Amino acid sequence: MIGKGAWRRTPGGPESGPQRALIVASFVSRVGNGLFNTAAILYFTLVVHLPAAQVGAGLTIAGLSGLAAGIPAGNLADRYGPRTIWLTTLALQAATMAAFVFVDSWLAFTLVATLDRLAATASAAAGGALIARVGGERPAAFRARLRTFVNLGVVVGTLGAAFAIQIDTRPAYTALILANAASFACAGLIALLGVPRYRPLARPAEHRHWSVLADRPYVSFVALHSAMGLQYQTISLLLPIWLTAHTDAPRWTVAAVYAVNSGVCVLLQSRLGSTVETPLQGGRAFRRAGLLFLVSCPLMALTADVPTWVAPALAVLAVCVHSVGEVWESSAGFALGFGLAPEHAQGQYQGLAGIGFDAGQALAPVLLTGAVLALGHAGWLTLGALFAGLGAAGPPVAAWAERTRSVRRGRTLPRDAATPG
């Protein structure tokens, strides 16, 4: 158990009550995500008896529909306060998640999944605005610490889901779904009690609900970050398929690379992420990530050309390199995504960032399996070169954005301006 004083003794760790509350709330909700996401496809195909193709189609419709909620929800967070909107979205997610236990047809599944994705996208936008307000004097250190616990929460939830999968009964899967719904409710209660109700910041006369779309440097960053987001599914989707279909590595290697990826990110996120505070530092971190991916992708390809006993070790080495790049990439995303956004419009800007990232993740399976796997080794090399090229664009985009923000934006209210309750 982490004692109250341990938070203060951790270098770069959070020091305020609202930061602790937001971290605990985020951890709890991500434990629920880990429980549900690990077993969701099994529940809908084996218990509800929906064909896998129908589940995939429903999730695609839900994912694309959910993109529509990002900027509107962000604008609501900017107008009425981020905590208010975030708590509302958590309540909606609890309701939609619980509704999955009543799904018995493809139409019902698609409808509930769409409502769930709309709530999740809105939650990400409002939550991003709330993170910006809670960040305090060292926002990069706080965000790195937050992501560490978010990753840890997913790992804990995934381990818990393994028990239900082993039992493989409808009640076991139903318990996972309801536990995820309860995690959203618990997260909301923790935030309600521990995070103050931040007042909206005054908006300048030129503010518009779609101002972010006219901010070309920020839109460029979102495009880069969304494309670089392919790296997440390189580990979760592409490498497992490659290991099982193109190498002689034992099946346990897939589990090993997942564990290594999670472990490296948990161990290094706070240490490295707390050093990336400004947009210019974010641009350099983005470039560093691209170079590491340029190394990791060929190493993953080489697992098909080595003896059986070497392949697992080489895969773990490649994932270690890739995971360090992931830490730098996520830290760059935080520094640029938050640092380039006006304080009064964090919700709107985080909404666009979320839309871009989610769109990239939706396209990732087609691009990675359709292009990289089809080209084999050349596909891996091309993917590594793509990541390096995207990373190289990070510093120029960051410098361009800084030039358009020549005078550091002042705040009408201090970052911690809030009302109790």
N, C-alpha and C positions, 0 to 999 in steps of 0.2 A: 504494500500500500504506500502511496506517495503522501507524505505528511505535508501539512500546510506550508511549513517553512522550506520544504524541498523545492517548491516552485521558485522561490527567490534565490536559492543557492545555485540553480542551474544557469550557466552562462547563456545569456541571450534568451532565457526563459521568460514567460509572462510574469508580470509583477502586480497586476491589478485584478480585483475581483471579477469585473466584467470579462476580462480575457480568460480567466480560469473557467468561468461559467460557459462561455462560448465554446471553449475547447472541449469541455465535458459534454455539452449538448451535441456538438458535432461528432464526437467519438461515439456516443450512444446511438445516434441515427445511422452512422456508418456500420456499426455492428449489425444493426438490422438489415442494412443493405447487403452486407456480406452473407447473412443468413439466407436472404431471399434470392439474390442474384445467382448464387451457386446452384440452387436447386430449381429455379423457376422453369426452365425448359423441360425438366423431368416432370414437374407437376402438371404442366399443361398438356404434355404429350402422353404421359403414362396414366395420369389420374383423370384429367378432364377428357382425355382421348381425342385431342385435336391433332390432325396431321401436322408434322413438322413444317411443311410448306405453308400451311395456314397460319401457324404461329409466327413464322418469319414474316409473312405478308402483313399480319396484324401489327407486329412490332415496327415494321417499316412505316406503315401508315401512322402509327402513334408517334414515332420519332420525328417524322416530317411535320406532322401537325403541331407537335409540341414546340417547334421552333417559333411559332407565332406568339408565344407568351413572353419571350425574353424582354424586348424593349418596353412593351406596355407595363409589365410588372416592375421593371426598373424605374420607369417614370412614376409609378404609384409609390415606390419606396422613397424616391426623391421628394415627392410631394407630401406624403403623410408620415414619413419616418420609416427607416428600414426595419426596425424591430416589429412594428405593427404588421407590416406586409409579410415578413418572414414567418411570424407566428401563424398568420392566416394560412400561408401555403403549407406549413407543417400540418395544420389541422386537416387541410384538404388531402394531403398525402396519406395521412392516417386513415381517412375515410375511403379513399380510392383503393388503398392497399387491402383494407379489410373486405372491400367489395369483391376482390378476386376469389374469395372462397365460395361465392355464389355463382361464379361463371360456369355456364354449362353449354355454351355454343360459341361459334366463331364471332358472331355479331356482338354478343355480350362481351367477349374477351377484347375485341378491338375497341369497343366503346370505353370500357373501363381502362384499358391500356392508354388510350388517347387522353382521357381525363387525367390519368396518373402522370403522363409525360408533360402535359400542360402545367400541372401543379409543380412538377419537379423543375421544369425550366424557369418558372416564376420564382421558385424557391432559390435557385442558384443566383438569379439576378438580385433579389432582395438580400440574400445572404452575403453576396459580394459587397453590396453597399454597407451592410452591417459590419463586416470585417474591416472595411476601410475606416469606419468610425471608431471601432474598438481598438484599432492598432496601436494607438498611443505614440510615444516618442520614437520607438524603434519598430515601425510596422513590419519591416522585412523579417526581423527576428521572430515577431509574433506569428506572421503567416507561415514561416518555416516550421515553427513549433506546432502550429495548428495542423499543417499537412502531415507532420510526423504522426500525430495521434489519429488523424483521419485514416492514414494507411494502416496503422496498427488496429484500428477498429474493424476495417475490412478483413484483415487477417484473422482476427478473433471470430468474426462472424462466419467466415469461410470454414474455419475449423469446427465451429458448432454445427454448421450445416452438414458436415460429413456424417454426423451421427444419424440425422434424419434420413439421409440418403441410404445409409446402411440398413436402417429399419425398413424403409421403402414401403410405407403404408400411407393411405390418405390422411389419417389423423396426424402423422408425423409431418407431412408436407403442410397441412393446414396450420399446424403449430408454428412452422417457420413464417408463414404469411402473416399470421396474427402477431407474432413476435416483432416482425418488421413494422406492422401498423402501430404497435405499442411503443416501438422505439421513437417514432415520430412524435407521438403524444408526450413521451417522457422528455424528449429533447426540447419540445415547446415549453413544458413546465419548468425545466431547468433554466431556459432562457428568460422566461417570464419572471422568475424569482431572482435571477442573478445578473441579467443584462438590463441596464437602464433604458428608458424610452427616449432615444435621441430625437431632439427636435429637428425638423427639416431645416436645411441651410437656405439662406436667402438666395434667390436666383436672379441673375442679371436680366435686364430688359430684353436682351437679344436671345435669351434662352428659348429653345423650341423643343418640342417633344421628340423630334428626330434630328437634333443638332449633331449627334454623333456621326450620322451618315455623311455630313459635310466635312468632318475632320479626317482629311485624307491620310495623314500620318498614322492616326489610330486605326483606320480601316486597313491600311497596309500592314500594320502590326497584327491585326486580327487574322488577316489572310495568311501571313507567315506562320503564326502560332497554330492556326487550324491545320495547315499542311504538315507542320512539324509534329502535330498530334498523331500522325501515323505511327510514330515510334511506340506508342502505348500498345497498339495491337500487333506490332512486330513481335513483341514478347508474348502477349496473351493469345494470339491467333496464328500468326505466320510461323513462328519458330516451332510450336508444338506439331503443326502439320508437317513441317519439314523434317523434324526429328523422327516422326513415326513413318513417314512415307519414303524418305530419301536417305536415311542413315540406318546403321545397324545398332544404334544406341538402344539400351534396354528401356522399357516403357517408363520405369521410375525416373528417368532423366527429365521427363516433362514436369513431374511434381518438383523435382530438385530445382529446376530453373525458376519456377514460380516462387519457391521459398527463398532462393538467393536474391531474386529481384526485390521481393518485399523486404527482406532483411537489410539489404544494402540501402534502400531508400529510407527505411526507418532509422538506421544508424547515422546516415550522413545528412539527412534533410536539414536538421537544425544547425549542424556545424557549418555546412556550406551555404545553405540558404540565407542565414543571417548576415552573410558578407555581401549580399546583393541587395542594395537598398535603393539606388538611384536608377533612372532609366538608362543612363549611359553604362552603368555596371551591368544592367540587364542585357543590353545589346552585346556586351563582351561575353557574358555568360551564355547567351544564345549561340554565339560563334563557337565557344568552347564545346557546347553540347553537340553541335553539328560535326565537329572534328572527331569526337569520341564515337559518334554513330558511324562515321566513315571507317573507323577501325573495327567496330563491333560487327557490322554487317558482313564483311568478308570472312571474319572468324566464324560466324554462324554458317556461312556457306561451306566452309572447309570441313564442317562436321560430317559431310557426306563422303569425304575423301580420306578419312583416317580409320585405323582399326577400331573394332568395337570397344575395346577397353580405353581408347583415347577419346572417343567421341563425347562421353559424358563430361570429362574434364575440360575439353575444349569448349563445350557448350556452356559450362559454368563460367569459364574465363570470359567468354564473349558476353554473357549476361552481366557479369560484374562490371565490365567496361561500359556496357550499354546503360546499366543502372546508374552509374555515376553521371553519365550524360543526361539521364532522365532527371536527376536531382538538379543539375545546372539548368536544364530546359524549363522545369517547373518554376524554379526560382526566377529565371528571366521573365517568364510569363507573369508572375506576381509583380515584379518590379515595373515592368512596362504597362501591364494591364491596369494596375492601380495608379502608378506614378504619373501616367499621361492623362488620366481622367480628371476633369475638374471636380473639386470636392462637392459642389452642389448637384452634380449629375453623375455620381458614381453608379447609381442604380441603372441609369440608361446605358452607360458605357459598359458595365458588367453584363447587362442584357445582351448587347451586341457581341461581346466576347464569348458569352455562352452559346449564342446562336452559331457563331463561326466554328467553335470547337465541336459542338454536337453535330453540325453538318459534316465536318471532316471525319468524325467517328462513324457516321452513317455510311460514308463512302469508302471507308477504309477496307472493309472485307472484300468488296469488289476489286479495288485497286490492288490489294496485296495478294489475294489468291488468284485473281485473274491475270495480273501482269507479272508480278515477281515470280510466282511459282511456275508460270508458263515459260519464263525465260531461264529458269534455273539459276546457275551461278551468275550469269550475266545480269539477271534480275536483282540479285543481292547486291552486286557491285553498283548497279544503277540506283538502287535505293539508298545505299550509303552516300553516293555522289549527290543525290537529291538532298539528303539531310545536310551535307556539308555546304551545299549551295544556299540552302535556306538559312543555315547558321551564319554564313558569311554576310548575308543581307541584314542581319540583326544590328550591328553597329551603325551602318548608314541610316537605317530607318530610325533608330533611337536618336541619332544626331539631328536628323531632319525634324523629328518631333520636338526636340529640345529647342531648335531654332524658332519654331512656331510658337513656343511658349517662353519667349525671351524674358518676360518678367514673371517671376514665380507667383502663382495665384495666391492671393490673400484669402482668408476665411472670414466670413461675416460672424460666425460663431466659432469658438475653439472646438477642436476635434472631439473633446469629451463633453461638450455641452449637451446636457440631458435633463430630463425630468424624471423623478422617481415613479415607480409603479409601471 
